[in-house]
Amino acid sequence: MRDIPIHYQIACVILTALFLWSFSIAREPRGWRRLFQSMFSKSETFSVNKNKIIDEALKRYGIMIAMAILVVDVTCFVLGVTYKDRTKIRDFTPEQRESMQEINKYQHGAKPGIAP
C-alpha cells in the first residue's frame, strides 16, 4: 500500500464502506425500511402492499447501486495500483517513447517459443 497515493487509498476505503452499506440495504430491505419509517415517517395507516412494493424497489435499485459502487471501487483500486507505472511512462522523453514502441513492436511481432 506504500506505492498507492493517499487519495486513492481514501477513495477505496470510502467506496468499500458505501458498497457494503448499500449491499446490506439491498440484501435485507425490510429492516432498513422499518428503521427509516420509524425515524422519519408519520404514523400512517399500515399497508402491507405498500411496504412490499417499497421492499422490492429497495432490493432492485439497491443491488444496481451497490454494483455500480463496486465497479467504481475496483477502478479506483486499479488506478491506484498502476499509478506509479502510469506516471513513469508519462515522464518519458520522445526518444524514450519511440524506443519503447520499437521494443513493444518487436516483442509483439516475435512468435512465442522462438528465440531471436
URDA-V506319 format. One record per residue. N is the residue number from 1. RES is the residue in one small letter. NEAR is the number of other ideal C-beta (glycine too) atoms within 10 Angstrom. Layout:
{{N & RES & NEAR} {N & RES & NEAR}}
This chain:
{{1 & m & 9} {2 & r & 3} {3 & d & 10} {4 & i & 17} {5 & p & 13} {6 & i & 9} {7 & h & 11} {8 & y & 17} {9 & q & 14} {10 & i & 11} {11 & a & 18} {12 & c & 19} {13 & v & 11} {14 & i & 13} {15 & l & 19} {16 & t & 16} {17 & a & 12} {18 & l & 16} {19 & f & 20} {20 & l & 13} {21 & w & 14} {22 & s & 20} {23 & f & 17} {24 & s & 14} {25 & i & 21} {26 & a & 19} {27 & r & 14} {28 & e & 14} {29 & p & 20} {30 & r & 13} {31 & g & 12} {32 & w & 17} {33 & r & 17} {34 & r & 13} {35 & l & 11} {36 & f & 13} {37 & q & 14} {38 & s & 9} {39 & m & 7} {40 & f & 7} {41 & s & 10} {42 & k & 5} {43 & s & 7} {44 & e & 8} {45 & t & 5} {46 & f & 7} {47 & s & 10} {48 & v & 7} {49 & n & 7} {50 & k & 11} {51 & n & 15} {52 & k & 11} {53 & i & 11} {54 & i & 16} {55 & d & 17} {56 & e & 11} {57 & a & 12} {58 & l & 19} {59 & k & 16} {60 & r & 12} {61 & y & 14} {62 & g & 20} {63 & i & 15} {64 & m & 12} {65 & i & 16} {66 & a & 20} {67 & m & 14} {68 & a & 12} {69 & i & 20} {70 & l & 17} {71 & v & 12} {72 & v & 15} {73 & d & 19} {74 & v & 14} {75 & t & 12} {76 & c & 20} {77 & f & 17} {78 & v & 11} {79 & l & 15} {80 & g & 19} {81 & v & 13} {82 & t & 13} {83 & y & 15} {84 & k & 12} {85 & d & 10} {86 & r & 9} {87 & t & 10} {88 & k & 9} {89 & i & 12} {90 & r & 8} {91 & d & 7} {92 & f & 12} {93 & t & 8} {94 & p & 7} {95 & e & 8} {96 & q & 11} {97 & r & 12} {98 & e & 11} {99 & s & 12} {100 & m & 12} {101 & q & 10} {102 & e & 10} {103 & i & 10} {104 & n & 10} {105 & k & 10} {106 & y & 10} {107 & q & 9} {108 & h & 7} {109 & g & 7} {110 & a & 11} {111 & k & 6} {112 & p & 4} {113 & g & 5} {114 & i & 6} {115 & a & 4} {116 & p & 6}}
